[in-house]
Each structure stands twice: as structure tokens, then as C-alpha cells.
Amino acid sequence: MIFVLGLLFNAGLQAQSPQGRTTATIIADALAQLPADNQKNYNQIIGDLVSTGEEGLLELIGRLNPPGKESNEVVEFAISGWGAFVSNNKEQRAVAAATFARALKEPRDKEVKAHLIRQLRKIATNEQIGTLSAFLQDDYLGDDAAQALVNIGSEKANEALLELPLKRLPASRLGLVNAFARNPTTRKPSRCCSTS
């Protein structure tokens, strides 16, 4: 009997160790501790979140509510921290950027999508150009998408901006023009904003 109780106690302890915790438990624990009281704790919390990979990031994104419902402050803080945390790690950055792009293709509130696009501004690569380009003509999301493309800074990203027909753009495209103008790598300005 004592042996069985000992096994159950050990199993309970193992379930609470970092290796034995579920993605949902890691996320719940992290959200309960954010914002952290110091940089060391913050790095540990965000590191734990990042260890959950694509599954964890999708779960966090799924916790974002449309405006007017519950507050998104802690979840947005965690997602922003995730993007910053992986920005210098090529493999983790690629996973996070692909996950944000995947989430943008699903039906979501525009404010939630805007937050995801702003995260892509930090970590997007050529792989996300198609996803971001799809939002360029959107009145609400176009400026953020344009800035994300400018931040990618590649020739392919610049071409996505250059190939937009002016007559199909929403009236408020000042943000797109400003984002494009601030990009020092912009080439072939004569192609910009054709009316065809």
C-alpha cells in the first residue's frame, strides 16, 4: 500500500515538472505570472511559452477576444513577448512567423488580425509575403500589412508593394505610401502604384 501511494505521489510530482506539464498548463501558468517582476523571471516565463511551439502559440492566439469582451492585455503581452523572444533564433522565428500567418488566414476579428500583423512586423520573412499582401487593400489592415512588408525589406516584399494598382486601393493609403517611402531599399519607383 505504501509503495502504491509512493508511486502516485511521484506521478503527481512529475505531472507538475516542466517536462510533464501540458501546453494548456504552461500557458495558464505563464499568463498568471505576467507581467513578470524582473527580467530573469520574464525570460523564463516567455521561454516556457516558446517551448510549447506552434501548438502553444495557436492556443494563445485563440485566447484573443474581439474588442468589448474580455481584456486581451495579458495575452497580447505574452504574444508580443513571444515574437521578441524568437526574433534572433532563426528556427523559432520561422515557426512563429508561419504560425501568425496561418492564424491570419482563419476567420478572426479585424482587431485581433491587426495585432497578429503587428507581430509579423518584427519577424516576417519572404515566406509571409503572400499572406501580408492579401491585406494590403483592406481599409483597416492595409497599413499594418504594408509596414510589415517594408520591414521585411527584401526585393520580393518591395515588389508586392510596387505591384498594387492605385485604383484598387482604399482611399486611406497614406500609411502605405509613407511605409514604402521610408524603405531605403526600395527600387524601381517608376513601377509604383500603376493604375492598370
N, C-alpha and C positions, 0 to 999 in steps of 0.2 A: 504494500500500500504506500509506504513512504517513497519507494522507488518510482511509482506511477505519479505521485504528487511532484516529485523532483523533476520528472520529465515534462509534466505540464507547466511547471514554473519556468523551466528553461525555454520551452517553446514560446511562452508568453514574453520572456525577455528578448528572444530572438526576433519576434514579430515587431518589437519596438526598436531594434537596432537599425541603423541606416540601410543595411543590406536587405533587411526583412520588411521594410515599410512599403506600402503600396504608393502608387503615384498620387492617388487622392489624399492619402495621409501626409505625404511630403508637402503637397500643395497647401493643405489645410494648416499644417504646422507653420509653413513659411508665411502665409498670409496673416496668421495670428501674431507673428513676430515683427512684421513690417509696419512702419519703418524701423530699422534697427537703431540701437542706441550708440553704436560706433562702427567704424569702417570694417573692422575684423569680423564682427557679427554679420554685417550686411553682406560681405563677400561670402561668408559661409552659407547664409540663407539663399542667396542667389545661386551659388554653386550647387546647393542641394536641388533647387528648382531646375537648373540646367541639366542636372544628371537624369532627369525624367525624360529628356529628349522630346521628340515630336509629339508623343502622346501627352506629355505634361503641358507643353505649350498650347496644344489644341484644347486641352481641358481648361487652361487659364483663359484662353480667348473665349471659350464657351461661357465663361462666367461674366463676361461683359454684358451689361444691360443697356437697352436704349435709354436715352435721357428721360428723366422724370420718374424712373423707377428707383431701384436701389442705387446707392452711390458706387461708382466704379473706381474710386480713388486708390484704394489699396491694390486692386487687381491691375489697374493701369500702371501703378508704380512698379509692381512686380514684372509686368511685361516690358516696360521701359528698361528696367534693370537687366532683364534677360538680354535684350538687344545690345546694351552697352557691354555687358559681361562677355558676350561671344564675339564682339567686333574684331578682336585681334587673333581669334582662333579660326583658321580657315575652314576646318571641318564643321565645327559647331555653328559658325556663321552661316555656312551653306545650308545646314539643316534648318536653322531658324528662319532664314530668308525664304526658303522653299515652303515652310510651314505657314508663314504670314501670307505668301502668295496663294497657297491652297485655301486658306481661310477667306481670302478676299473673293474667291470665286463662288463662295456659298452665299445664300441669301442672308443678309445682315442689315441692321440699321445703318444708315449712312454715317452717323457719328462714330459708331464702332469701326466702320471701314476706314474712316478718316484717321482714327488712332492707329490702325494697323499700317496704313500707308505711311504715316509719320515714322513708324518704327522701321519700315523699309528704307526710309531716307538714310538711316545710319548704316545699313548692312546689305542693301541690294547689290546685285551684280547683273551682268548681262542676262543671266537666266531669268530674271524677273521683268525684263523689259516688256515683253508681251502683256503680262498681267497689268503693269502700270499704264501702258499705252491705252489699254481698254477704258481707262478712266479719264483720259485727257479731255474728252468732250463733255464730261459731266460738270454741270454748274457748281456742284458742291465739292466734288472730289478732285476736279481737274488741276487746281493749283498745287495741291499736295502731291499729286502724281507727277506733275511737271518738275517740281523741286526734287523729288526722288530720282527722276531721270537725270536731272542736272548733276546731282550728287554722284551718280554712277560715273559720269564723266567720260564714258567711252564713245568712240565714234558711232557705234551702233545705237547708243542711247541718244546721241545728238541727232542722228538720222530720224529716230522716232519723233523727235520734236520738230524737225525740219519738214517732215512729210505731211504735217497736218494742214488740210485745206482750210484757209481762213474763213470761208463762207459757212463751213460746218461747225465752227467753234461757237460756244456760248458767248454772249455779249461781254461777260466779265472775264477777259483773258489777260488782264494787266499782269496778274501773277505769273502766268506762263511766259509772257514777254520779258518780265523782269528776271525770272529764273534763267531763262535762256541767255539773256544779255550778260548776266553775272558769270556765266561759264567761260573761263579763259580758253578752253579747248575747243570752243565752237568753231566749226569750219563751214565754208561754203554758204555764207549768209544769204547769197542771192537766191538760194532754194527755199528759204524760209517762207512759210505761210503762203503757198501758192493758192490761187483762187479756183483752181480746177478741181 
